[in-house]
């Protein structure tokens, strides 16, 4: 752990994933399953005995590729493997936009492919993919720039997930589970049954650390995920009472702002703390979080704190944090207590 002896702030904003909550068994597992289900059930490649991706590979691309949105991460990985396939002719897109018709379209397109998931698994190089995406600017925009554009018609990942965004649809069915998905979206789950992976999330930070911090600091949460998911996670891990304000994708969308790493959510979270802090800090677990905090600092005083928890290669991530100009790098969020004492 490396940090300055004293951190002079009045407000502290937290990312949820890999700071407050361990999401390796939920969001990252859902990314892994989404990509595999898309290739198997949507495009129709033969099912594989072994997983196409490891959780460490998902975490590697997320952090080194500067992804702050799990939907984008799953989309980028699906695109990566789609572009590894042989060239596929473009069939006529279905006139009626609903999930069964889209799947039929994709299976028609990919029906003649003579390639297996085992072959894709052997040919993949996620570390190189992360480097290429980061070099192209990171995130989904970096992925769109860095990857070939040969089979893009096989990626159905835009628009509303109940109609046209099949990647996000699979993701949400997996994460929420069939029953909750139907409650939220008023449609039955099509590709996934059973309970959701959200139930596998566990608390990462100790409540006594938050109790200590809350005695002198205003505490808030920022996330690019929907409010429903963030609130459920905070309640399930018994972290909800510690925070004065929570800014989610819902508030970002309502304000007409852009998600992280755009600084709006951080500045708004700090503004809503009572009393409004003159100086704030944001702790996140991805280089894009550092970029967001530094952008927020151009509007109001913000310190960028980076957290190495959840990284498969902590030294590589530390180097990325340093390159992004993180001011403080912590090995674990529990070390925050020492930082502000």
N, C-alpha and C positions, 0 to 999 in steps of 0.2 A: 504494500500500500504506500502511495506517495501523496502527500497533501501539505498544504501550507499550515503552519501552526495555529492560525486563527482565521476563521471565516466570518467576516462581518456582514451578516445578512439579517433580514427580518422575515423573509418568506422563503419557503422551500417547496418547489413543485416536483412531483414524482412522475416518471413513467411507470406503467403498471408491470409490463412484461420484463422479467429478469431483474427487476428492482424490488417490487412489492411481492410479486407472485412468480413461482416457477411454472413456466408454460411448456416445458419440454414434452410432457405427456398429453398436452391439449393442443395448442395452436401449431406447434411444430410437427407433432404427429399428424394433425389434420392436413397440413400442407403435404406431407409425404403421402398420405392416403389419397388426397385429392388428385394429385398428379397420376398416381397409379390407376385409380378408378377411371380417370378421364381417358387414359390410353387403352385400358382394358374394356370398359363398358361403353364408352362413347365412340372411340375410333374402332374398337373391335379387335385389338391385338390379343393374341392368346394369353390367358392368365399365366402369371409366373409364380414359381414356388418361392422365390426369394424376393424380398422388397427391392424395388428399383433404387431407392435412396435410403441413406442412413440418416438418423436424427442429427448427427454431427455435420453431415453435408448440408442439411437444411439450415442449421444454425450458422455454418460457415458462409453460405451465400447471403443469408439475411444480414449478417453483421458486416462482412467484408464487401458485399455488394450494395450496402447502404439502403436496405429496404426498411421502411417504417410501417408497412402495411402488409398483412399476411395474405390478403387477396392478391395483391400485386406479386408477392413472392411465389405463390402457387401458380399464377399466370405465367410468370417468367420461366419457371421450371417446366411447365407444360409446353411452352413455346420452344424451349431449348431442345426437348426430346422430339417434338414435332418436326423441327428443322433438321434433326438427325435422320429422319426417315427418307427413303427414296422419294423423288418428285412424284406428287399425286395430282392427277388431273382435277380440275374444278368442276364438280357436278352442279346442277341447278339447285340453288338454295330453296328450301321449302317456302311456299307462299304463306302458310299458316305458321306463325311463330309460337310454338309450344314445345316443351321438352321432348316428348316422344318423336315429333317430326324432326327436330334438330339432331337427335341421336340417330335416327334413320338416315338422315343426310350424311352424317359423319361416317357411319358404318358403310354406306354405299361408296363414299370416297375412299375409305381405307380398306375396303373388302379384298382387294387384290394384293395387299402388301405381303411380302414374304420376308418379314423381319420379326424377330422376337424381342421381348423385353429383356431377356438374358443378353442378347447382343447389345442392346442399348446400355445395359448396366456395365458391360465390359468396356464400351467405348466412351463412356461419360468421363468428364474431367471437371468436377465442380469447382475445384480451386482455380483452374484456368478461367472458367466461366465467371467466377467472382471478380477476378482481375480485369477481365475484358469489360464487364458491366461497370465496374468502378471507374475504369479509364474513360468510359463513354459518359460519365456523369452520375452513375449510380441509379438504383431504383428501376421502376418499370420503364421509364424513358431511356435509361441507359441500356436496358435489355433490348428494347425495340431497335435501338441504334446498332448495338453490337452483334446481334444475331442475324443470320441470313433471312431472306424474305422469299423463300421458295414455296413453303407450304402454309402460309399464313391463313388460308381459307379453312384450315383444319382447327384453328383456334377460335372458338366461339366464347368470347370473354369480354363482351361490352354490353352496356345497357342494363336493364332491370333483370335481376337474377330470377324472378318468377317467370320471365318470358324468354330472354335471349342470352343471359350471361350464364352459360353452363358451368364454367369453372367456379364462379362464386356460388352457384346453386349447390354443387356437390360439396363445396367447403362448408356452407351453412347447414346443410343436412347432416354432415358428419359432426360438426361442432355442437350444434344444438340438440341433435337427436330427433327422431321422427315426430314424437309427440309435441315437443316444444316448437319445432319448425312449423308444424301445422298451426299451432296457436299464434305464432308470430306473423306468418305470411299467408294464412288463410288458404293454404294449399297442402295436400298430402305430400309427404316425401316420396320421391320417385325412385331414387337410386340407393337410398340408405334406409335401413331400419335399425331399431334398437336405441339405446340411450346415447347421449352425446358425450363427446370427449371433454366438454367443459367441466364435467364432474371430476376430472383427473387433476385439476389445478390445485396447487398447494402453496401455502404462505411461505415466502422467502425471508422477509424482514421480521424481526422480533417485535411484538407489540410494545414491549417495554422501551424499545428504542424510539418508537413513534411517540409514546407517552412523554419521554424525556424531551424530545425535539419540540413537541407541542406546547411545552411550558413556556418557551421563549419565542417560538416561531409560528407564523401562520403556515399551515400545510395544505397543499392542493394536489390534484391529480390531473394529468392530461393524457389523452389517448386518441388514436386515430380509429378506434373501434366504436361501434354503435353503443349508445348509452345503456340499452338493455343488457348488453353483455358485460360492460364495465361495472354497472351497479350490481349485477348478480355475482360477479367475481368478488367484489369488495365485501358483499354481505356473506358469501359462502366462506371466505377466509377470515371473517370477523375483523376486517380492517376499516369498514365504512365509518365508524364513529370518529376516527382520527382526523378526518379531512373536512375543511370548511367548504371547499368548492371542488367540483369535478367537471372538467371540460372534455366533451367527447365529440365524435364525428357528427352527432346531431346538432350540437351548438355551432360547430364549424360550418356545417352546411346551411343552417338557418341564418348565419351571419354573412353568407356569400363569400366566406374566406376559403383559403386552401389548407389542406391538411399539413401536418408536420412533414418536412422540415420548415415549412413556412412558419414564421414566428407568432402569428396571430393568437394561436391557442395559448401559448405561454404568457404573452402579455395580458391576455384576457383573464387567465387564471390568477395571475398576480393582482390584477385590478380588483378582482372580486374578493380577495382576502381582506379580513377586517382585523386591525386597521391595514389599509393598503400599504405594503412595504415600500420603502425607498430603495431597498436593494434586495434582489431575489437571486435564487440559484435554481437550476434545473438539473436533476440527476436522471440520466438515461443509460441504456445499455448498448446503443448502436452509434456509430460515427455520425449518422444523420441527426441524432439527438444533440450531439455537440454542435453541429452546424445550425440547428434550430436555436439553441441557446445563444450562440454568438450573433445570430441574426437578431434575436430579441434584444441583445445588448445595444444594438444600434438605436433602439427605441427607448429602453429603460435599463438601468444597471442590472445585468444578469451575469452570473458565474456559471460556467459550463462544467458540470461534474459528470465524469464517465464511470461506469460500473462494469467490471469484468465478469461478474457472475453470469453463468450460462454459456460462456464462450468455450468452444472445444479447443481452441488454441489461444490461450490468454496472452502470450507474448506477441503473437501476430496482431491481436486486437489492440493491445497496448500501443503498438507501433502505429496502427491506424488512428487511434485516439490522439496520439501525439501529433500525427500529421494533420489532423483536423483541428489542432490547437485547443484540446481540452485543458482547462486550467488545473483540474484536480482529477486524479484517477484512483478509484477505490477498488479493492479486490472483492469486497462484499458490502451490500447496503448497510449491514449492521455496524460497519465502521463509521457511519455518519455520526454516531454518538460522540466518538472521540474527536471528530472534526470540529464540532461546534461547542465543545466543552471549554 
